[in-house]
Amino acid sequence: MRKYSGILSIVILVVTYISLQSLVGKDIGSSWVFIVLIGYSSAVLASWYSESGFWRKVSAAILIVLPAGFLVIIAIFMLGLNGF
């Protein structure tokens, strides 16, 4: 099972994204934050639990790039608002 945990991590992220997309237009308030946190943390746990290999490296790279890319986009947006 540990052999496929890297793939499971990627699948968890995709399922989280699809579930959030299915809720677009519905009044869920701030529940989307909890859905993202649960999905991301379970993907991180699956990635850490997996055996060392290609899929662990791919899932770890995705799990690093997602929040880093989000922070970069937020920083660019804030700089744009300030007229930089």
N, C-alpha and C positions, 0 to 999 in steps of 0.2 A: 504494500500500500504506500509506503514511503517513496517508492520509485515514481509514483504518479501524482504526488502532492504538489509538485511544481505546476503541472497541467491543471490540477484542481484549483490552484490559486488563480490562474488566469480565467478559468471558467467561473469562479466566484465573482470576479470583477465584471465579467460580461453579463452574468445574471443580475448583478446589482444594477448595472447600467440599463438593462432591458426593463427591470422592474420599475426603475425611476422614470423611464420613458413612458411606461404604461400608465403612470400616475399624472402625466402632464394634463393640465386643465381641471384636475380635481382639487378640491379644497383639503389639502393635507397639512397646511400650516407649516410648522417647522419640523415635522416628522421626517422630512427628507434628510435632515442632518443625521438623525439616528440611523436611518437606513444606510447612508454612506459610511458612517462610522462602524457599524456592524459588518458591512460588506468588506470594507478595507481592512479592519482588524482581523477578520477571519481569513482573508487572503494572505495577510502577513503571517499569521500563525501557520497556515498551510505551507507557505514558502519556507519558513524557518524549520518546519518539521520534515521537509523533503530531503531526499538524499542529494549529495553533491553531484552536480552534473549540468547538462545543458539547460534543462527546464527550470532548475533552481536559479540559474544565472539569468535566464530570460525573465522569470517572474520577479526576481529581485530588482532587475533593471526597470521593469515596468512600475514596480511599487516605489521606486525612487524617482523616476521621471514624472509620474503623475502629480505628486504634491509640489515638486520643484517647478514644474511647468505652470501649475496653478498660481504659485507665489510670484513667478515672473510675470504672468499676465496681470495679476493684481497690481504689481509694482509699476508696470507700464501704464496701466489705466490711471493710477494715482499721479504719475508723472505727467500724463496727458491732461489731467484735470488742473494741474498746477501751471500749465502753459510752458512746460519744458521744451 
